[in-house]
Amino acid sequence: MDGVEDIDLNDPEVQKAATKIQASFRGHKVRKEVKGQVHPAEPNAEDDEIAAIDLTDPELADAALKIQAGFRGAKARKNMKKEDADLNQKLGGGGSGH
C-alpha cells in the first residue's frame, strides 16, 4: 500500500515511543493546569518549556514517525474499506465490504 506500514503495538520500540509521547502530553496538561493557578504577572513558563524541547532528538523524531505511520495506515484502511463498499454497491452486492 504505497509506503503505508502497519504498526505492531507489541513492538518495544513502538511502546517506548508511545510512552515518551504520553509523558510529554501529561506534562503539558499538568503545566497548563498549573498555569491557571499561577499569578498572572509571572512569565509564561510553559512557553519556555516548549521552546526547550530538543526537536533534533532522534527518539522524538522516531516517535513522531511511528505515530504518523499509524495514522496513515488507519486512514488508508478506512479509505480502502469505503472504496470496497462503494464498489460493492455499484456492482449490486451491497454486502459487508468483502
C-alpha distances in whole Angstrom, upper triangle without the diagonal:
4,6,6,8,10,14,16,19,22,21,24,23,21,24,26,24,24,28,28,27,29,32,31,31,34,36,35,36,39,40,40,42,45,45,46,49,50,53,51,53,51,48,45,44,40,40,41,39,36,37,37,34,33,29,29,29,26,26,26,23,21,22,20,17,16,17,15,12,13,14,10,9,12,12,8,9,13,12,10,13,15,14,15,18,19,18,21,23,23,24,26,25,25,24,22,18,18
4,6,9,12,15,18,21,24,22,25,23,21,25,26,24,24,28,28,26,29,32,31,31,34,36,35,36,39,40,39,42,44,44,45,48,49,52,50,52,50,47,43,42,39,38,39,37,34,35,36,32,31,28,27,28,25,25,24,21,20,21,19,16,16,17,14,12,14,14,10,10,13,12,9,12,15,13,12,16,17,16,17,21,21,20,23,25,25,26,29,27,27,27,25,21,21
4,6,10,13,16,18,21,19,22,19,18,22,23,20,21,25,25,24,26,29,28,28,31,33,32,34,37,37,37,40,42,42,43,46,47,49,48,50,48,45,41,40,37,36,37,35,32,32,33,29,28,25,24,24,21,21,21,18,16,18,16,13,13,14,12,9,12,13,9,9,13,13,11,13,16,15,15,18,20,19,20,23,24,24,26,28,28,29,32,30,30,29,27,23,23
4,7,10,13,15,18,17,20,18,16,19,21,18,19,23,23,21,23,26,26,26,29,31,30,31,34,35,35,37,39,39,41,44,45,47,46,48,46,43,40,38,35,34,36,33,30,31,32,28,27,24,24,24,21,21,20,18,16,16,15,12,11,12,10,7,8,9,6,5,9,10,8,10,13,13,12,15,17,17,18,21,22,22,24,26,27,28,30,28,28,27,24,21,21
4,6,9,12,15,13,16,15,13,16,18,16,17,20,21,20,22,25,25,25,27,29,29,30,33,34,34,37,39,39,41,43,44,47,46,48,46,43,40,38,35,34,36,33,30,31,32,28,27,24,24,23,20,19,19,17,14,15,14,11,9,11,10,6,7,10,8,6,10,11,10,11,14,15,14,17,19,19,20,23,24,24,26,28,29,30,32,30,29,27,24,22,21
4,7,9,12,11,15,14,11,14,17,15,15,19,20,19,20,23,24,24,26,28,28,29,32,33,33,35,38,38,40,42,43,47,46,48,46,43,40,38,35,35,36,33,30,32,32,28,28,25,25,24,21,19,20,18,15,15,15,12,10,11,11,8,6,9,9,6,8,11,10,10,13,15,14,16,19,19,19,22,24,24,25,28,29,30,31,29,28,26,23,20,20
4,6,9,8,11,10,8,10,13,12,12,15,17,16,17,20,21,21,23,25,26,26,29,31,31,33,35,36,37,40,41,44,44,46,43,41,37,35,32,32,33,30,28,30,30,26,25,23,23,21,19,17,17,16,13,12,13,11,8,9,10,8,6,10,10,8,10,13,13,13,15,18,17,18,21,22,23,25,27,27,28,31,32,33,34,32,31,28,25,23,23
4,5,5,9,9,7,9,12,12,12,15,17,17,18,20,22,22,24,26,27,27,30,32,32,34,36,37,39,40,42,45,45,47,44,42,39,37,33,34,35,32,30,32,31,27,27,25,25,23,20,18,18,18,15,14,15,14,10,12,14,11,9,13,14,12,13,16,16,15,18,20,20,21,24,25,25,27,29,30,30,33,35,35,36,33,32,30,26,25,24
4,5,8,9,6,7,10,11,9,12,15,15,15,17,19,19,21,23,24,25,27,29,29,31,33,34,36,37,39,42,42,45,42,40,37,34,31,32,33,30,28,30,30,26,26,24,25,22,20,17,18,18,15,13,15,14,10,11,14,12,10,13,15,13,13,17,18,17,19,22,22,22,25,26,26,28,30,31,32,34,36,36,37,34,33,30,27,26,25
4,6,9,7,7,10,12,11,13,15,16,16,19,21,21,22,25,26,26,28,30,31,32,34,36,38,39,40,44,44,46,44,42,38,36,33,34,35,31,30,32,31,27,27,26,26,23,21,18,19,20,16,15,17,17,13,14,17,16,13,17,19,17,17,21,21,20,22,25,25,25,28,29,29,31,33,34,34,37,39,39,40,37,36,33,29,28,27
4,5,5,6,9,10,11,12,14,16,16,18,20,21,22,24,26,27,28,30,32,33,34,36,38,39,40,44,44,46,43,41,38,35,32,33,33,30,28,30,29,25,25,24,23,21,18,15,17,17,13,13,15,15,11,13,16,14,13,17,18,16,18,21,21,21,23,26,25,26,29,30,30,32,34,35,36,38,40,40,41,39,37,35,31,30,29
4,5,5,6,9,10,10,12,14,15,16,18,20,21,22,24,25,27,28,30,31,33,34,36,38,38,42,42,44,41,39,36,33,30,31,31,28,27,29,27,23,23,22,22,19,16,13,15,16,13,12,15,15,12,14,17,16,15,19,20,19,20,24,24,24,26,29,29,29,32,34,34,35,38,39,39,41,43,44,45,42,41,38,35,33,33
4,5,5,6,9,10,11,12,14,15,17,18,20,21,23,24,26,27,29,30,32,33,35,37,37,41,41,42,39,37,34,31,28,29,29,26,24,26,24,21,20,19,18,15,13,10,12,13,9,9,12,12,9,12,15,14,14,17,18,18,19,22,23,23,25,27,28,29,31,33,33,35,37,38,39,41,43,43,45,42,41,39,35,33,33
4,5,5,6,8,10,11,12,14,15,16,18,20,21,22,24,26,27,28,30,31,33,35,36,39,39,41,38,36,33,30,27,28,28,25,23,25,24,21,20,19,19,16,14,11,12,12,9,7,10,10,7,9,12,11,10,13,15,15,16,19,20,20,22,24,25,25,28,29,30,32,34,35,36,38,40,40,42,39,38,35,32,30,30
4,5,5,6,9,10,10,12,14,15,16,18,20,21,22,24,25,27,28,30,32,33,34,38,38,40,37,35,32,29,26,28,28,24,23,25,24,21,21,20,20,17,16,12,13,15,12,9,13,13,10,11,15,14,13,16,18,17,18,21,22,22,24,26,27,27,30,32,32,33,36,37,38,39,42,42,43,41,39,37,33,32,32
4,5,5,6,9,10,11,12,14,15,17,18,20,21,23,24,26,27,28,31,32,33,36,36,38,35,33,30,27,24,26,25,22,21,23,21,18,17,17,18,14,13,9,11,13,10,8,12,13,11,12,15,16,15,17,20,20,20,23,25,25,26,29,30,30,33,34,35,36,39,40,41,42,44,45,46,44,42,40,36,35,35
4,5,5,6,9,10,11,12,14,15,17,18,20,21,23,25,26,27,29,31,31,35,35,36,33,31,28,25,22,23,23,20,18,20,19,16,15,15,15,12,11,7,8,9,7,5,8,10,8,8,12,13,12,14,17,17,18,20,22,23,24,26,27,28,30,32,33,34,36,38,39,40,42,43,45,42,41,39,35,34,34
4,5,5,6,9,10,10,12,14,15,16,18,20,21,22,24,25,27,29,30,33,34,35,33,31,27,25,22,23,24,20,19,21,20,17,17,17,18,15,14,11,10,12,10,7,9,11,9,8,12,13,11,13,16,16,16,19,21,21,22,25,26,27,29,31,32,33,35,36,37,39,41,42,43,41,39,37,33,32,32
4,5,5,6,9,10,10,12,14,15,16,18,20,21,22,24,26,27,28,32,32,34,31,29,26,24,21,22,23,19,18,21,20,16,17,17,19,15,15,11,11,14,12,9,12,14,12,12,15,17,15,17,20,20,20,23,25,25,26,29,30,30,32,34,35,36,38,40,41,42,44,45,46,44,42,40,36,35,35
4,6,5,6,9,10,11,12,14,15,17,18,20,21,22,25,26,27,30,30,32,29,27,24,21,18,20,19,16,15,17,16,13,13,14,15,12,12,9,8,11,11,8,10,13,12,12,15,17,16,18,20,21,21,23,26,26,27,30,31,32,33,35,37,38,39,41,42,44,46,47,48,46,44,42,38,37,38
4,5,5,6,9,10,10,12,14,15,16,18,20,21,23,25,25,29,29,30,28,26,22,20,17,18,19,15,13,16,16,12,13,13,15,13,13,10,8,11,11,7,8,12,11,9,12,15,14,15,18,19,19,21,23,24,25,27,29,29,31,33,34,35,37,39,40,41,43,44,45,43,41,40,36,35,36
4,5,5,6,9,10,10,12,14,15,16,18,20,21,23,24,28,28,30,27,26,22,20,17,19,20,16,15,18,18,15,17,16,19,16,17,14,12,15,14,11,12,15,14,12,15,17,16,16,20,20,20,22,24,25,25,28,30,30,31,34,35,35,37,39,40,41,43,45,46,43,41,39,36,35,36
4,5,5,6,9,10,11,12,14,15,16,18,20,21,22,26,26,28,25,24,21,18,15,17,18,14,14,17,16,13,15,16,18,16,17,13,12,15,15,12,14,17,16,15,18,20,19,20,23,24,23,25,28,28,29,31,33,33,35,37,38,39,41,43,44,45,47,49,49,47,45,43,40,39,39
4,6,5,6,9,10,11,12,14,15,16,19,20,21,24,24,26,23,21,18,15,12,14,14,11,10,13,13,10,12,13,16,14,15,13,10,14,15,12,12,16,16,14,17,19,19,19,22,24,23,25,28,28,29,31,33,34,35,37,38,39,41,43,44,45,47,49,49,47,45,44,40,39,40
4,5,5,6,9,10,10,12,14,15,17,19,20,23,23,25,23,21,18,16,12,14,16,12,11,15,15,12,15,15,18,17,18,15,13,15,16,13,13,17,16,14,16,19,18,18,21,23,22,23,26,27,27,29,31,32,32,35,37,37,38,41,42,43,45,47,47,45,43,41,38,37,38
4,5,5,6,9,10,11,12,14,16,17,18,22,23,25,22,21,18,16,13,16,17,13,13,17,17,15,18,18,21,19,21,18,16,19,19,16,16,20,19,17,20,22,21,21,24,26,24,26,29,30,29,32,34,34,35,38,39,39,41,43,44,45,47,49,49,47,45,43,40,39,40
4,5,5,6,8,10,10,12,14,16,16,20,20,22,19,18,15,12,10,13,13,10,11,14,13,12,15,17,20,18,20,17,15,18,20,17,17,21,21,19,21,24,23,23,26,28,27,28,32,32,32,34,37,37,38,40,42,42,44,46,47,48,50,52,52,50,48,46,43,42,43
4,6,5,6,9,10,10,13,15,15,18,18,20,18,16,13,11,8,10,12,9,9,12,13,12,15,16,19,18,20,18,15,18,20,17,17,20,21,18,20,23,23,22,25,27,26,27,30,31,31,33,35,36,36,39,41,41,42,45,46,46,48,50,51,49,47,46,42,41,43
4,5,5,6,9,10,11,13,15,18,18,21,19,18,15,13,10,13,15,13,12,16,17,15,19,19,23,22,24,21,18,21,22,19,19,22,22,19,22,25,23,23,26,28,26,27,31,31,30,33,35,35,36,38,40,40,41,44,45,45,48,50,50,48,45,44,41,40,42
4,5,5,6,8,10,11,12,16,17,19,17,17,14,12,10,14,15,12,13,17,17,16,20,21,24,23,25,23,20,23,24,21,21,25,25,22,25,28,26,26,29,31,30,31,34,35,34,36,39,39,39,42,44,44,45,48,49,49,51,53,54,52,49,48,44,44,45
4,5,5,6,9,10,10,14,14,16,14,13,10,8,6,10,11,9,10,14,14,14,18,19,23,22,24,22,20,23,25,22,22,25,26,23,25,29,28,27,30,32,31,32,35,36,35,37,40,40,41,43,45,45,46,49,50,51,53,55,55,54,51,50,46,46,47
4,5,5,7,9,10,13,13,16,14,13,10,10,7,10,13,11,12,15,16,16,20,21,24,24,26,24,21,24,26,23,22,26,26,23,25,28,27,26,29,32,30,31,34,35,34,36,39,39,39,42,44,44,45,47,49,49,51,53,53,52,49,48,45,44,46
4,5,5,7,9,13,13,16,15,15,13,12,11,14,16,14,15,18,19,19,23,24,28,27,29,27,24,27,28,25,25,29,28,26,28,31,29,28,32,34,32,33,36,37,36,38,41,40,41,43,45,45,46,49,50,50,52,54,55,53,50,49,46,45,47
4,5,5,6,10,12,14,12,13,11,10,10,13,14,13,15,18,18,19,23,24,28,27,29,27,25,28,30,27,26,30,30,28,30,33,32,31,34,36,35,36,39,40,39,41,44,44,44,47,49,48,49,52,53,53,56,58,58,56,53,53,49,49,51
4,5,5,8,9,11,10,10,8,8,8,11,12,12,14,16,17,18,22,23,27,26,29,28,25,28,30,27,26,30,31,28,30,33,32,31,34,36,35,36,39,40,39,41,44,44,44,47,49,48,49,52,53,53,55,58,58,57,54,53,50,49,51
4,6,8,8,12,11,13,11,12,11,14,16,16,17,19,21,22,26,27,30,30,32,31,28,30,32,29,29,32,33,30,31,35,34,32,35,38,36,36,40,41,39,41,44,44,44,47,49,48,49,52,53,53,55,58,58,56,53,53,50,49,51
4,7,9,12,11,13,12,13,13,16,17,17,19,21,22,23,27,29,32,31,34,32,30,32,34,31,31,35,35,32,34,37,36,35,38,40,39,39,43,44,42,44,47,47,47,50,52,51,52,55,56,56,58,61,61,59,56,55,52,52,54
4,6,8,7,10,10,10,11,14,15,16,18,20,20,22,26,27,31,30,33,32,29,32,34,32,31,35,36,33,35,38,37,36,39,42,40,41,44,45,44,46,49,49,49,52,54,53,54,57,58,58,60,63,63,62,58,58,55,54,56
4,6,6,9,10,12,14,16,17,18,20,21,22,24,28,30,33,33,36,35,32,35,37,35,34,38,39,36,38,41,41,39,42,45,43,43,47,48,47,49,52,52,52,54,56,56,57,60,61,61,63,65,66,64,61,61,58,57,59
4,5,8,9,11,13,14,16,17,19,20,22,24,27,29,32,32,36,35,32,34,37,34,33,37,38,36,37,40,40,38,41,44,42,42,46,47,46,47,50,51,50,53,55,55,55,58,60,59,61,64,64,63,60,60,57,56,58
4,7,9,12,14,15,15,18,19,20,21,24,27,29,32,33,36,36,33,35,38,36,35,38,40,37,38,42,42,40,43,46,45,45,48,50,48,50,53,53,53,55,58,57,58,61,62,62,64,67,67,66,63,63,60,59,61
4,6,8,11,12,12,14,17,17,18,21,24,26,29,29,33,32,30,32,35,33,32,36,37,35,36,40,40,38,41,44,43,43,46,48,47,48,51,52,52,54,56,56,57,60,61,61,63,65,66,65,62,61,58,57,59
4,6,9,9,9,12,14,14,15,18,21,23,26,26,30,30,27,29,32,30,29,33,35,33,33,37,37,36,39,41,41,41,44,46,45,46,49,50,50,52,54,54,55,58,59,59,61,63,64,63,60,60,57,56,58
4,6,6,7,9,10,11,13,15,19,20,23,24,27,27,24,26,29,27,26,30,31,29,30,33,34,32,35,38,37,37,40,42,41,42,45,46,46,48,51,51,51,54,56,56,57,60,61,59,57,56,53,52,54
4,5,5,6,9,10,10,13,16,18,21,21,25,24,21,24,27,25,24,28,29,27,29,32,32,31,34,36,36,36,39,41,40,42,45,46,46,48,50,50,51,54,55,56,57,60,60,59,56,56,52,51,53
4,5,5,6,8,10,11,15,16,20,20,23,22,19,21,24,22,21,25,26,24,25,29,29,28,30,33,32,33,36,37,37,38,41,42,42,44,46,47,47,50,52,52,53,56,57,55,53,52,49,48,49
4,5,5,6,9,10,14,15,18,19,22,22,19,20,24,22,21,24,26,24,25,28,29,28,30,33,32,32,35,37,37,38,41,42,42,44,46,47,47,50,51,52,53,56,57,55,53,52,49,48,50
4,6,5,6,9,12,14,17,18,21,21,18,20,24,22,21,25,27,25,26,29,30,29,32,34,34,34,37,39,39,40,43,44,44,46,49,49,50,52,54,54,56,58,59,58,55,55,52,50,52
4,5,5,7,10,12,15,15,19,18,15,18,21,19,19,22,24,23,24,27,27,27,29,32,32,32,35,37,37,38,41,42,42,44,46,47,48,50,52,53,54,56,57,56,53,52,49,48,49
4,5,5,9,10,14,14,17,17,13,16,19,17,16,20,21,20,21,24,25,24,26,29,29,29,32,34,34,35,38,39,39,41,43,44,45,47,49,49,51,53,54,53,50,50,46,45,46
4,6,8,9,12,13,17,17,14,16,19,19,17,21,23,22,22,25,27,26,28,31,31,31,34,36,36,37,39,41,41,43,45,46,46,49,51,51,52,55,56,55,53,52,49,47,48
4,6,9,11,12,15,16,13,15,19,18,17,21,23,22,23,26,27,27,29,31,32,32,35,37,37,38,41,42,43,44,46,47,48,50,52,53,54,56,58,56,54,53,50,48,49
4,6,9,9,12,12,10,12,15,14,14,17,19,18,19,22,23,23,25,28,28,29,31,33,34,35,37,39,39,41,43,44,45,47,49,50,51,53,54,53,51,50,47,45,46
4,5,6,9,10,8,10,13,13,13,16,18,18,19,22,23,24,25,27,29,29,31,33,34,35,37,39,40,41,43,44,45,47,49,50,51,53,55,53,51,50,47,45,46
4,5,8,10,7,8,11,12,11,13,16,16,16,19,21,21,22,24,26,26,28,30,31,32,34,36,37,38,40,41,42,44,46,47,48,50,52,50,48,47,44,42,43
4,6,9,8,7,11,12,12,13,16,17,17,19,21,22,23,25,27,28,29,31,32,33,35,37,38,39,41,43,43,45,47,48,49,51,53,51,50,49,46,43,44
4,5,5,6,9,10,11,13,15,16,17,19,20,22,23,25,26,27,29,31,32,33,35,36,38,39,41,42,43,45,47,48,49,51,53,51,49,48,45,43,43
4,5,5,6,9,10,10,12,14,15,16,18,20,21,22,24,25,26,28,30,31,32,34,36,37,38,40,41,43,44,46,47,48,50,49,47,46,43,40,40
4,5,5,6,9,10,11,12,14,15,17,19,20,21,23,24,26,27,29,30,31,33,35,36,37,39,40,42,43,45,46,48,49,47,46,44,41,39,39
4,5,5,6,9,10,11,12,14,15,17,18,20,21,23,24,26,27,29,30,32,33,34,36,38,39,40,42,44,45,46,48,46,44,43,40,38,38
4,5,5,6,9,10,10,12,14,15,16,18,20,21,22,24,26,27,28,30,31,32,34,36,37,38,40,42,43,44,46,44,43,42,39,36,37
4,5,5,6,9,10,10,12,14,15,16,18,20,21,22,24,26,27,28,30,31,33,35,36,37,39,40,42,43,45,43,41,40,37,34,34
4,5,5,6,9,10,11,13,14,15,17,18,20,21,23,24,26,27,29,30,32,33,35,36,38,39,41,42,44,41,40,38,35,33,33
4,5,5,6,9,10,11,12,14,15,16,18,20,21,22,24,26,27,28,30,32,33,34,36,37,39,40,42,40,38,37,34,32,33
4,5,5,6,8,10,10,12,14,15,16,18,20,21,22,24,26,26,28,30,31,32,34,36,37,38,40,38,37,36,33,30,31
4,5,5,6,9,10,10,12,14,15,16,18,20,21,22,24,26,27,29,30,31,33,35,36,37,39,37,35,34,30,28,28
4,5,5,6,9,10,11,12,14,15,17,18,20,21,23,24,26,27,29,30,32,33,35,36,37,35,34,32,29,27,28
4,5,5,6,9,10,10,12,14,15,16,18,20,21,22,24,26,27,28,30,31,33,34,36,34,33,31,28,26,27
4,5,5,6,9,10,10,12,14,15,16,18,20,21,22,24,25,26,28,30,31,32,34,32,31,30,27,24,25
4,5,5,6,9,10,11,12,14,15,16,18,20,21,23,24,26,27,29,30,31,33,31,29,28,24,22,23
4,5,5,6,8,10,10,12,14,15,16,18,20,21,22,24,26,27,28,30,31,30,28,27,24,21,22
4,5,5,6,9,10,10,12,14,15,16,18,20,21,22,24,26,27,28,30,28,27,26,23,21,21
4,5,5,6,9,10,10,12,14,15,16,18,20,21,22,24,26,27,28,26,25,24,21,18,19
4,5,5,6,9,10,11,12,14,15,17,18,20,21,23,24,26,27,25,23,22,19,17,17
4,5,5,6,9,10,11,12,14,15,16,18,20,21,22,24,26,24,22,21,19,16,18
4,5,5,6,9,10,10,12,14,15,16,18,20,21,22,24,22,21,20,18,15,16
4,5,5,6,9,10,10,12,14,15,16,18,20,21,22,20,19,18,15,12,13
4,5,5,6,9,10,11,12,14,15,17,18,20,21,19,17,16,14,11,13
4,5,5,6,9,10,10,12,14,15,16,18,20,19,17,17,15,12,14
4,5,5,6,9,10,10,12,14,15,16,18,16,16,15,13,10,11
4,5,5,6,9,10,11,12,14,15,16,14,13,12,10,7,9
4,5,5,6,9,10,10,12,14,15,14,12,12,11,8,11
4,5,5,6,9,10,10,12,14,13,12,13,12,9,11
4,5,5,6,9,10,10,12,11,10,10,9,5,7
4,5,5,6,9,10,10,9,7,8,7,5,8
4,5,5,6,9,10,10,8,10,11,8,11
4,5,5,6,9,8,9,10,11,8,10
4,5,5,6,5,5,7,9,7,8
4,5,5,6,5,8,10,9,11
4,5,8,8,11,13,12,14
4,6,8,10,13,11,13
4,6,9,12,12,13
4,5,9,9,10
4,7,8,10
4,6,7
4,6
4
